[in-house]
């Protein structure tokens, strides 16, 4: 089922037609508070009142015009200025900033956003896309990290290379958001079975957490797998970490009860709130991450 979802996410015919179907637009509302930023900001305000922070991301990737990339940057600058009251952070894809067109322009755009985040006393996260972009994304991050401390990067636990990437990033005092990974990758470079991905995720946590404690680094566990979170917390607890410094991130609309429970128990929790009309591929990848969500989609077919 995961492979089917990932295939559908990359299918151009489906990407053109499915967003027009009423049931699809109804189903995606589980994961989006709305297509506009105003809805995302309202959701963040509601979460903040319950002890959960926000991480905003405007959906979209692989822009083909630098003018569009510039509009994305301007939008995020406005978001950072408008969201000071909810202390939200932002996360952006490099291809949304023009990486496919001009790497130098993409870096200049990232630099603008890092400065805007610093001015807003916020934080900028760089999303990780498919493996074709891994090396270039890390190069962008390493260069940016040399100039700005308030930037972090997402790493994917399903890639074999990630443990080596962690080792190269630690001397930079990198901030890492550890995800499982949601793109279709070959077995030569990625773990295929859920059990293998989970084991590698936990191994990466065991590798990272002592460094987080020793170097005062930032690590965010971006997963809805509360079993993995509990196991990682036992590592952190043995190291003497405080709950407030143990950070978790989950998506809007998924395991909200667990997000609120973790926040009540004193953990650092952020809800990744996505918005925008370019939701099709992103939505299919979310279903691929957790095929149980397909039952929710099936219910949308009913009257």
SULTA-V504382 format. One record per residue. PHI is phi in whole degrees, 0 to 359 (* if undefined). NEAR is the number of other C-alpha atoms within 12 Angstrom. Layout:
PHI NEAR
PHI NEAR
This chain:
* 17
299 27
298 23
297 19
298 28
293 29
297 23
297 27
298 30
262 22
275 17
292 14
298 15
296 20
298 23
281 17
263 15
302 25
301 25
274 18
282 17
299 16
294 20
291 27
295 25
290 24
293 30
290 40
297 29
298 29
256 38
232 40
290 30
165 28
278 24
266 23
294 28
302 22
293 20
295 35
294 38
297 25
298 33
296 37
297 26
295 21
294 30
300 27
296 18
250 25
87 26
247 40
280 40
232 42
226 45
271 48
217 42
276 37
292 35
141 32
198 32
52 27
293 25
247 18
219 21
295 25
294 18
293 22
298 37
295 26
294 20
297 35
299 37
299 21
298 29
295 41
299 31
292 21
298 34
298 37
290 26
275 27
254 32
301 27
293 22
255 32
53 29
274 39
249 44
232 50
226 41
223 44
270 43
302 45
289 39
284 41
255 44
103 33
300 33
292 25
262 21
207 22
304 23
294 21
294 25
298 38
294 36
300 25
292 38
297 48
297 32
301 29
289 43
297 38
293 28
296 31
294 35
297 24
297 19
271 27
55 24
237 36
219 34
248 44
253 44
257 47
289 43
256 39
257 35
297 31
299 26
297 19
252 24
302 30
297 20
294 27
294 36
294 33
298 25
300 35
295 43
299 30
294 24
293 32
295 31
294 20
254 19
224 29
275 28
268 34
226 43
222 43
224 44
272 40
239 44
252 39
289 41
279 38
274 39
299 29
284 22
299 36
298 25
290 19
297 30
300 36
298 18
283 17
274 28
303 28
298 17
274 28
57 30
288 39
263 37
235 44
253 40
268 46
247 39
278 43
117 39
222 39
246 40
282 31
234 24
285 17
297 14
295 13
238 20
221 26
289 28
263 26
266 20
304 22
300 15
293 19
296 30
298 31
297 23
290 30
301 38
293 33
296 25
295 38
298 40
296 28
287 24
279 38
301 39
299 26
289 28
300 32
291 25
288 17
260 17
59 18
269 29
251 35
232 42
242 38
271 42
266 36
205 41
263 33
278 28
290 24
293 16
297 29
300 35
296 23
293 22
295 35
297 32
296 21
299 27
298 31
298 22
295 16
274 21
85 18
286 24
272 20
300 26
296 25
265 26
260 38
258 38
230 43
228 41
225 41
279 41
302 40
89 29
241 30
52 22
303 25
300 20
288 29
300 38
291 30
297 19
298 32
295 30
298 18
278 18
99 20
281 31
280 32
232 41
232 41
256 51
279 43
253 42
265 42
203 37
116 29
267 26
270 30
263 32
302 38
296 33
301 35
296 43
296 38
293 33
294 36
293 35
295 28
294 33
217 28
303 23
301 15
295 27
298 26
296 14
295 23
297 25
300 18
294 15
289 20
284 16
277 11
299 8
